[in-house]
Amino acid sequence: MADAQVDGIGGWVVDVIGSIGELGVGLLIALENVVPPIPSEVILPFAGFSASQGRISLVGAWVAATVGSLVGAWILYGVGAFIAYERLHGLASKRWFLLFNTEDLHRGERFFDRHGSKVVLFARFVPLLRSVVSVPAGVVRMPLLRFSALTALGSGIWNALFLYAGYTLGGQWERVEAWMGPVSTTVVVLVAAAFALLVVRQVKIRT
């Protein structure tokens, strides 16, 4: 498959990686963590394919992707730390704030205190959630070293799987996107539905 045949987001990914190699992989993955609609399911398989063609190093692409995952996660962790639990508590007490109330917030904090490490690790394998999970980790101020280690472990495994898929599939790397696309869409729909249910529940509680 020639690079010129790739259109849309895939074509942009091809151009970036083709221009700046492993650095492009890291930058794209960092951006993907902050802007989830840019899917790693496109970035990583093509990077693996490029490595199979000798254009970039497979190990270098994995290192860059994992560092990029960390950088993106740190940005969102910082957003959560800036928001802070105290600010959320103030918002949750307002009648017009329809995402959750103070009881929900306390319950979420207790859950994250008990299970936060598992949530941060395993969310790295779920489209969209692997980005979102960094925010509550920052809100509850999970120790940064633990957060970073769990993020690096989960992201490192995820990145290795998709890089290897692209490396072994060669010119058919887009089959990974075709398979993961419906999965990612399903996750987004489920998250949107959960968000809508939260709002409806809060409206009923507060009226």
C-alpha positions as CSV (number, residue, x, y, z in Angstrom):
1,M,0.0,0.0,0.0
2,A,1.5,3.3,-1.0
3,D,1.4,6.1,1.5
4,A,-0.3,8.4,-1.0
5,Q,-3.4,6.2,-0.9
6,V,-4.0,7.0,2.8
7,D,-6.6,9.8,3.3
8,G,-8.1,11.7,6.3
9,I,-6.6,11.3,9.7
10,G,-4.6,8.3,8.5
11,G,-3.0,10.4,5.8
12,W,-2.0,13.1,8.3
13,V,-0.5,10.4,10.6
14,V,1.5,9.1,7.6
15,D,2.8,12.6,6.8
16,V,3.9,13.3,10.4
17,I,5.6,10.0,11.0
18,G,7.1,10.1,7.5
19,S,8.5,13.6,8.1
20,I,9.9,13.3,11.7
21,G,10.0,9.6,12.4
22,E,10.0,8.4,16.0
23,L,9.6,11.9,17.3
24,G,6.4,12.2,15.3
25,V,5.1,9.0,16.9
26,G,5.7,10.4,20.4
27,L,4.1,13.8,19.5
28,L,1.0,12.2,18.0
29,I,0.5,9.8,21.0
30,A,0.9,12.8,23.4
31,L,-1.7,14.7,21.4
32,E,-4.0,11.6,21.2
33,N,-4.0,11.4,25.0
34,V,-5.2,15.0,25.3
35,V,-7.5,15.0,22.2
36,P,-9.0,11.5,22.1
37,P,-10.6,11.7,18.6
38,I,-7.0,11.3,17.2
39,P,-6.9,7.5,17.6
40,S,-3.8,5.5,18.6
41,E,-5.4,2.7,16.7
42,V,-4.3,4.6,13.5
43,I,-1.0,6.0,14.8
44,L,0.6,2.9,16.2
45,P,-0.1,0.3,13.5
46,F,1.2,2.7,10.8
47,A,4.3,3.3,13.0
48,G,4.7,-0.4,13.2
49,F,4.3,-0.7,9.5
50,S,7.0,2.0,9.0
51,A,9.3,0.1,11.2
52,S,8.8,-3.1,9.2
53,Q,9.9,-1.0,6.1
54,G,13.0,0.1,7.9
55,R,11.9,3.8,8.0
56,I,12.0,4.0,11.8
57,S,13.1,1.9,14.6
58,L,10.4,-0.4,16.2
59,V,12.0,0.0,19.7
60,G,12.5,3.7,19.2
61,A,8.8,4.1,18.1
62,W,7.7,2.1,21.3
63,V,9.9,4.3,23.5
64,A,8.6,7.5,21.9
65,A,5.0,6.4,22.0
66,T,5.3,5.5,25.7
67,V,6.9,8.8,26.6
68,G,4.2,10.5,24.6
69,S,1.6,8.7,26.6
70,L,3.2,9.8,29.8
71,V,3.4,13.5,28.6
72,G,-0.3,13.5,27.6
73,A,-1.3,11.9,30.8
74,W,0.7,14.4,32.9
75,I,-1.1,17.3,31.1
76,L,-4.5,15.9,32.0
77,Y,-3.3,15.0,35.6
78,G,-2.3,18.6,35.9
79,V,-5.8,19.7,34.7
80,G,-7.3,17.5,37.5
81,A,-4.9,18.9,40.1
82,F,-5.8,22.4,39.1
83,I,-9.5,21.7,39.3
84,A,-8.9,20.2,42.7
85,Y,-11.3,18.3,45.0
86,E,-12.3,21.5,46.9
87,R,-13.5,23.2,43.7
88,L,-15.5,20.1,42.6
89,H,-17.0,20.0,46.1
90,G,-18.1,23.6,45.7
91,L,-19.6,22.9,42.3
92,A,-21.4,19.7,43.5
93,S,-23.3,21.7,46.1
94,K,-24.8,24.0,43.5
95,R,-28.3,23.2,42.3
96,W,-27.5,24.0,38.7
97,F,-24.5,21.6,38.6
98,L,-26.1,18.5,37.1
99,L,-23.2,16.0,36.8
100,F,-23.0,14.8,40.4
101,N,-23.8,15.9,43.9
102,T,-21.6,16.0,47.0
103,E,-22.6,12.5,48.0
104,D,-21.6,11.2,44.6
105,L,-18.3,13.1,44.9
106,H,-17.5,11.6,48.3
107,R,-18.4,8.1,47.0
108,G,-16.2,8.6,44.0
109,E,-13.3,9.7,46.2
110,R,-13.6,6.7,48.4
111,F,-13.7,4.4,45.4
112,F,-10.7,6.0,43.8
113,D,-8.8,5.8,47.1
114,R,-9.4,2.0,47.2
115,H,-9.2,1.1,43.6
116,G,-7.5,4.1,41.9
117,S,-4.3,2.1,41.0
118,K,-6.3,-0.6,39.2
119,V,-8.5,2.0,37.4
120,V,-5.5,4.0,36.1
121,L,-3.7,0.8,34.9
122,F,-6.6,-0.9,33.2
123,A,-8.2,2.2,31.8
124,R,-5.1,2.5,29.5
125,F,-6.6,-0.4,27.5
126,V,-9.9,1.3,26.9
127,P,-10.4,3.9,24.1
128,L,-11.3,7.4,25.5
129,L,-11.1,6.3,29.1
130,R,-7.3,6.0,28.9
131,S,-7.3,9.8,28.5
132,V,-10.2,10.7,30.8
133,V,-8.8,8.7,33.8
134,S,-5.9,11.0,34.3
135,V,-8.2,13.9,35.4
136,P,-9.7,12.2,38.5
137,A,-6.2,10.9,39.4
138,G,-5.1,14.5,39.4
139,V,-8.2,15.7,41.4
140,V,-7.5,13.2,44.2
141,R,-3.8,13.9,44.0
142,M,-2.7,10.3,43.4
143,P,1.1,10.2,44.1
144,L,2.7,11.3,40.8
145,L,5.3,8.6,40.9
146,R,2.7,5.9,41.2
147,F,0.5,7.5,38.6
148,S,3.4,7.7,36.2
149,A,4.5,4.1,36.8
150,L,1.0,2.7,36.2
151,T,0.5,4.9,33.1
152,A,3.9,3.8,31.7
153,L,3.1,0.1,32.3
154,G,-0.4,0.2,30.8
155,S,0.5,2.4,27.9
156,G,3.7,0.5,27.2
157,I,1.7,-2.7,26.8
158,W,-1.0,-1.0,24.7
159,N,1.6,0.6,22.5
160,A,3.6,-2.6,22.1
161,L,0.5,-4.6,21.0
162,F,-0.5,-2.1,18.3
163,L,3.0,-1.4,17.1
164,Y,3.5,-5.2,16.7
165,A,0.2,-5.5,14.9
166,G,1.3,-2.9,12.3
167,Y,4.7,-4.5,12.1
168,T,3.4,-8.0,11.3
169,L,0.5,-6.9,9.1
170,G,2.7,-4.8,6.9
171,G,0.8,-3.0,4.2
172,Q,-2.5,-4.2,5.7
173,W,-2.0,-2.1,8.9
174,E,-5.3,-0.3,8.3
175,R,-7.1,-3.6,9.2
176,V,-6.4,-2.7,12.8
177,E,-8.2,0.6,12.5
178,A,-11.1,-1.2,10.7
179,W,-11.4,-3.6,13.6
180,M,-10.9,-1.1,16.5
181,G,-13.0,1.7,14.9
182,P,-16.4,0.1,15.9
183,V,-15.0,-0.7,19.4
184,S,-13.9,2.9,19.9
185,T,-17.3,4.2,18.7
186,T,-19.2,1.8,21.0
187,V,-17.1,3.1,24.0
188,V,-17.8,6.7,23.1
189,V,-21.5,6.0,22.8
190,L,-21.6,4.2,26.1
191,V,-19.7,7.1,27.8
192,A,-22.1,9.6,26.3
193,A,-25.1,7.6,27.4
194,A,-23.7,7.4,31.0
195,F,-23.2,11.1,30.9
196,A,-26.8,11.7,29.8
197,L,-28.1,9.3,32.6
198,L,-26.0,11.2,35.2
199,V,-27.6,14.5,34.1
200,V,-31.2,13.0,34.1
201,R,-30.6,11.5,37.5
202,Q,-29.4,14.8,39.0
203,V,-32.3,16.7,37.5
204,K,-34.7,14.2,39.2
205,I,-32.9,14.5,42.5
206,R,-32.8,18.3,42.5
207,T,-36.3,18.9,41.4
